[in-house]
Amino acid sequence: MPLRIPRGLLTRPATTPFLPRTTTRSASQWPGGPYQRPRYQRFSNTQKLYNLWYTSPGFRYGIGALGVGGGIFYYTNLERVPVSGRLRFNCVPESFLEKRGQDGFQMIMQEYGSKVLPPNHPNSRLVNRVLQRLVPASGLDGLKWEVRVIDDPAQKNAFVLPGGKVFVFSGILPICGGDDGLAAVLGHEIAHQVAQHGGEKLSGLGILVALAAFASYQFDVSGQLAYLMLDFILSKPGSRKMEVRSPGKPSQPQVLIIRSQSEADYIGLLMMAEACYDPNAAVGLWQRMAKAEQYAPPQFLSTHPTVSSGLRTFFERWNTEHA
């Protein structure tokens, strides 16, 4: 007997087309709240200050008091540079500079202490002999002068730290060529201490840093203006910088003449003359320094000039005034 299949089992069930389920979320359902397009607010800090200026009398009085106080502070710290008589702002006390000089002395001794020549060494005696004649002419007899001659022929450098700490590297002594040349080097460095150029530089730097920070806060959204200003400030210290050239290339020194260096030149030559050294020996010193630079740039030239046209003009003026 044949098998009978119920008719309903052969009927295809009705199908409905598949549609993907879509859901919509309100803006408040997204994590973090509704998306907002970022808005760029230019000089928002300046606008806040403007609003305070127009709405708050106390803020205006505070700004006025700050300006008056700053002006009084600036005026009361104006002084004349010894010898040259130039008017300048200097708010850094000598005690602070001497403390920094002592700190620098300790750091240098930690690095080069093992290379310091004994006091009875001929080079140490040479430096002490020249220094003893220059100090009375400088007017800084009250300082406790200390001389350290470092046995390092590769370094052609010399400097004086605040407080009378003198460092001379043995590599510069052959270039000095004797007592007169060494007196030109030490006289220039001592002159910086006579004129207190270190305090003047720190005083000016403090004002410029404050102005850079204020300008960056007010007008610089990216925060880079202060860095650019400080880079410009620190790239031009109170010294003469010379572009280092490679051997064999044409000599094209670029000398940045700064007032403090010119004053140190002048005061140093006056001290040389008063100590009975020949000021004209400075010309020969710079000529020998320029010649030595052809082989390896001396460290002393990184902050001091070679015999440029400006230096020749300076000595012409010196010879005219002291003929």
C-alpha positions as CSV (number, residue, x, y, z in Angstrom):
1,M,0.0,0.0,0.0
2,P,1.6,3.3,-1.0
3,L,2.7,5.8,1.6
4,R,0.5,8.8,1.8
5,I,2.0,12.1,3.0
6,P,-0.3,14.7,4.4
7,R,-0.9,17.5,2.0
8,G,0.0,20.2,4.6
9,L,3.5,18.9,5.0
10,L,4.4,19.6,1.4
11,T,3.3,23.2,1.6
12,R,6.2,25.7,1.7
13,P,6.0,28.1,4.6
14,A,5.5,31.7,3.8
15,T,8.9,33.6,4.1
16,T,9.5,37.3,4.7
17,P,12.5,39.1,3.3
18,F,15.4,39.6,5.8
19,L,15.8,43.2,6.7
20,P,18.7,44.3,9.0
21,R,17.6,45.8,12.2
22,T,18.4,49.4,12.6
23,T,18.5,51.3,15.8
24,T,19.0,55.0,16.4
25,R,20.5,56.6,19.4
26,S,19.9,60.0,20.7
27,A,22.8,62.3,21.2
28,S,22.6,61.8,24.9
29,Q,23.1,58.0,24.6
30,W,26.6,58.3,23.2
31,P,29.5,57.9,25.6
32,G,30.6,61.2,26.9
33,G,27.5,63.0,25.7
34,P,26.8,64.6,22.3
35,Y,29.7,65.2,19.9
36,Q,30.6,68.9,19.7
37,R,32.8,70.4,17.0
38,P,35.9,71.9,18.6
39,R,35.9,75.6,18.7
40,Y,39.2,77.6,18.4
41,Q,39.3,80.5,20.9
42,R,41.9,83.0,19.9
43,F,43.6,85.1,22.6
44,S,41.1,83.9,25.2
45,N,43.5,85.0,28.0
46,T,43.7,88.5,26.6
47,Q,39.9,88.7,26.5
48,K,39.6,87.7,30.1
49,L,42.1,90.4,31.1
50,Y,40.1,92.9,29.0
51,N,36.9,91.9,30.8
52,L,38.6,92.3,34.2
53,W,40.0,95.6,33.2
54,Y,36.6,97.1,32.3
55,T,34.6,95.4,35.1
56,S,36.9,95.4,38.1
57,P,38.3,98.6,39.5
58,G,40.4,96.6,42.0
59,F,42.1,94.9,39.1
60,R,43.0,98.2,37.5
61,Y,44.4,99.5,40.8
62,G,46.5,96.4,41.2
63,I,47.9,96.7,37.7
64,G,48.7,100.4,38.3
65,A,50.4,99.6,41.7
66,L,52.4,96.9,40.0
67,G,53.5,99.2,37.3
68,V,54.5,102.0,39.7
69,G,56.3,99.5,42.0
70,G,58.2,98.1,39.0
71,G,59.2,101.5,37.9
72,I,60.4,102.5,41.3
73,F,62.3,99.2,41.6
74,Y,63.9,99.8,38.2
75,Y,64.9,103.4,38.9
76,T,66.4,102.7,42.3
77,N,68.6,100.0,40.8
78,L,70.1,102.2,38.1
79,E,73.8,102.7,38.5
80,R,76.9,103.9,36.6
81,V,79.4,101.4,35.3
82,P,82.8,102.1,36.9
83,V,85.3,103.8,34.5
84,S,83.0,104.0,31.5
85,G,80.1,105.8,33.3
86,R,77.4,104.0,31.3
87,L,74.0,104.0,33.0
88,R,72.6,100.5,33.5
89,F,70.1,98.4,35.5
90,N,71.6,96.0,38.0
91,C,69.6,94.5,40.8
92,V,71.8,91.5,41.6
93,P,73.9,92.0,44.8
94,E,77.6,91.2,44.9
95,S,77.0,88.6,47.6
96,F,74.8,86.6,45.3
97,L,77.5,86.7,42.5
98,E,80.2,85.6,45.0
99,K,78.1,82.7,46.1
100,R,77.6,81.6,42.5
101,G,81.3,82.1,41.9
102,Q,82.1,79.8,44.8
103,D,79.7,77.2,43.5
104,G,81.4,77.4,40.0
105,F,84.8,77.1,41.7
106,Q,83.8,73.8,43.4
107,M,82.4,72.4,40.2
108,I,85.5,73.2,38.2
109,M,87.8,71.8,40.9
110,Q,85.8,68.6,40.9
111,E,86.4,68.2,37.1
112,Y,90.0,69.5,36.9
113,G,91.3,69.3,40.4
114,S,93.7,66.5,39.6
115,K,95.3,68.7,36.9
116,V,95.9,71.8,39.0
117,L,99.6,72.7,39.0
118,P,101.3,73.3,42.4
119,P,101.9,77.0,43.4
120,N,105.7,76.6,43.0
121,H,105.3,75.5,39.3
122,P,106.8,78.1,36.8
123,N,103.4,78.5,35.1
124,S,101.6,79.1,38.5
125,R,104.3,81.6,39.5
126,L,103.9,83.4,36.2
127,V,100.2,83.8,36.6
128,N,100.5,84.9,40.2
129,R,103.1,87.4,39.3
130,V,101.0,89.1,36.7
131,L,97.9,89.0,38.8
132,Q,99.6,90.6,41.8
133,R,100.4,93.6,39.6
134,L,96.9,93.9,38.1
135,V,94.8,93.5,41.2
136,P,95.9,96.9,42.8
137,A,95.1,98.6,39.6
138,S,91.6,97.0,39.5
139,G,90.5,98.4,42.9
140,L,89.5,94.9,44.0
141,D,92.1,94.4,46.6
142,G,89.6,93.3,49.2
143,L,88.8,90.1,47.4
144,K,90.4,86.8,48.4
145,W,92.1,86.1,45.1
146,E,92.9,82.4,44.3
147,V,94.8,81.2,41.2
148,R,94.5,77.8,39.7
149,V,96.6,76.9,36.7
150,I,95.3,73.7,35.0
151,D,97.7,71.5,33.1
152,D,95.8,71.0,29.9
153,P,97.7,72.0,26.8
154,A,94.7,71.2,24.6
155,Q,92.6,74.0,26.2
156,K,93.4,77.6,25.4
157,N,91.3,79.4,27.9
158,A,91.3,81.6,31.0
159,F,88.5,83.2,33.1
160,V,87.8,84.8,36.4
161,L,84.8,83.9,38.5
162,P,83.1,86.3,40.9
163,G,84.9,86.5,44.2
164,G,88.4,86.5,42.7
165,K,88.7,82.8,41.5
166,V,91.1,82.8,38.6
167,F,91.5,79.8,36.3
168,V,94.2,79.6,33.5
169,F,94.6,76.6,31.3
170,S,98.2,76.0,30.3
171,G,97.3,75.8,26.6
172,I,96.8,79.6,26.5
173,L,100.2,80.5,28.0
174,P,102.3,79.9,24.8
175,I,99.8,82.1,22.9
176,C,100.1,84.9,25.5
177,G,103.9,85.0,24.7
178,G,104.9,86.5,28.0
179,D,103.8,88.7,30.8
180,D,102.3,91.4,28.7
181,G,100.1,89.0,26.7
182,L,99.0,87.3,29.8
183,A,98.2,90.7,31.4
184,A,96.0,91.4,28.4
185,V,94.0,88.2,29.0
186,L,93.7,88.6,32.8
187,G,93.1,92.3,32.5
188,H,90.1,91.7,30.3
189,E,88.7,89.0,32.6
190,I,89.2,91.1,35.8
191,A,87.6,94.0,34.0
192,H,84.3,92.1,33.8
193,Q,84.4,91.7,37.6
194,V,85.2,95.4,38.0
195,A,82.2,96.4,35.9
196,Q,80.0,93.6,37.4
197,H,78.9,92.5,34.0
198,G,77.6,89.2,35.4
199,G,75.1,91.0,37.6
200,E,74.0,93.2,34.8
201,K,73.4,90.3,32.5
202,L,71.4,88.4,35.1
203,S,69.3,91.5,35.8
204,G,68.5,92.1,32.2
205,L,67.8,88.4,31.7
206,G,65.2,88.4,34.6
207,I,63.3,91.2,32.9
208,L,63.3,89.5,29.5
209,V,62.2,86.2,31.0
210,A,59.3,87.9,32.7
211,L,58.3,89.7,29.4
212,A,58.6,86.5,27.5
213,A,56.4,84.6,29.9
214,F,53.8,87.4,29.8
215,A,53.8,87.6,26.0
216,S,53.4,83.8,25.8
217,Y,50.5,83.8,28.2
218,Q,48.7,86.6,26.4
219,F,49.3,86.0,22.7
220,D,50.7,82.6,22.1
221,V,48.2,79.7,22.0
222,S,50.9,77.1,21.2
223,G,53.1,78.1,24.0
224,Q,56.2,78.4,21.8
225,L,56.7,82.1,21.9
226,A,58.5,82.1,25.3
227,Y,60.9,79.4,24.1
228,L,61.7,81.3,20.9
229,M,62.3,84.5,22.9
230,L,64.5,82.8,25.5
231,D,66.5,81.0,22.7
232,F,67.1,84.4,21.1
233,I,68.1,85.9,24.5
234,L,70.4,83.1,25.5
235,S,72.1,82.9,22.1
236,K,73.4,86.4,22.5
237,P,75.2,86.6,25.8
238,G,77.2,89.6,26.9
239,S,80.2,88.5,24.9
240,R,81.5,88.5,21.4
241,K,80.9,85.3,19.5
242,M,82.9,84.3,16.4
243,E,81.7,81.9,13.8
244,V,84.0,78.8,13.8
245,R,85.4,78.1,10.3
246,S,86.9,74.9,9.0
247,P,90.6,74.8,8.1
248,G,91.2,75.7,4.5
249,K,88.1,77.8,4.1
250,P,88.2,81.6,3.7
251,S,88.3,83.5,6.9
252,Q,84.9,85.2,7.4
253,P,84.6,85.9,11.1
254,Q,81.3,87.3,12.2
255,V,81.9,89.3,15.4
256,L,79.1,90.4,17.6
257,I,80.2,93.5,19.5
258,I,78.5,93.9,22.9
259,R,78.9,96.8,25.2
260,S,80.2,94.7,28.1
261,Q,83.0,93.4,26.0
262,S,84.0,96.8,24.8
263,E,84.0,98.1,28.3
264,A,86.1,95.1,29.4
265,D,88.6,95.8,26.6
266,Y,88.9,99.4,27.7
267,I,89.1,98.8,31.4
268,G,91.5,96.0,30.9
269,L,93.9,98.2,28.9
270,L,93.7,100.9,31.6
271,M,94.7,98.3,34.2
272,M,97.6,97.1,32.0
273,A,98.9,100.6,31.6
274,E,98.6,101.4,35.3
275,A,100.4,98.1,36.2
276,C,103.2,99.1,33.8
277,Y,102.4,96.5,31.1
278,D,102.3,97.4,27.4
279,P,98.7,97.7,26.2
280,N,99.8,97.3,22.6
281,A,100.7,93.7,23.5
282,A,97.0,92.9,23.2
283,V,97.2,93.3,19.4
284,G,99.9,90.7,19.2
285,L,97.9,88.4,21.5
286,W,94.9,88.4,19.2
287,Q,97.0,87.9,16.2
288,R,98.6,84.8,17.7
289,M,95.1,83.7,18.8
290,A,93.8,84.0,15.2
291,K,96.8,82.1,13.9
292,A,96.2,79.3,16.4
293,E,92.6,79.1,15.4
294,Q,93.6,77.9,11.9
295,Y,94.5,74.5,13.5
296,A,92.0,74.2,16.4
297,P,89.6,77.0,17.6
298,P,90.7,78.0,21.1
299,Q,88.0,78.0,23.7
300,F,88.9,81.6,24.5
301,L,87.7,82.7,21.1
302,S,84.2,81.4,21.7
303,T,83.6,84.4,23.8
304,H,86.3,86.8,22.7
305,P,87.2,88.5,19.4
306,T,90.0,88.1,17.0
307,V,91.8,91.0,15.4
308,S,88.9,92.3,13.4
309,S,88.4,95.7,11.9
310,G,86.4,96.7,14.9
311,L,89.3,95.8,17.3
312,R,91.7,97.7,15.2
313,T,89.5,100.8,15.3
314,F,89.3,100.3,19.1
315,F,93.1,100.4,19.4
316,E,93.4,103.4,17.1
317,R,91.0,105.2,19.4
318,W,92.9,104.0,22.4
319,N,96.2,105.3,21.0
320,T,94.6,108.6,20.1
321,E,93.2,109.2,23.6
322,H,96.4,108.1,25.4
323,A,99.0,109.5,23.1
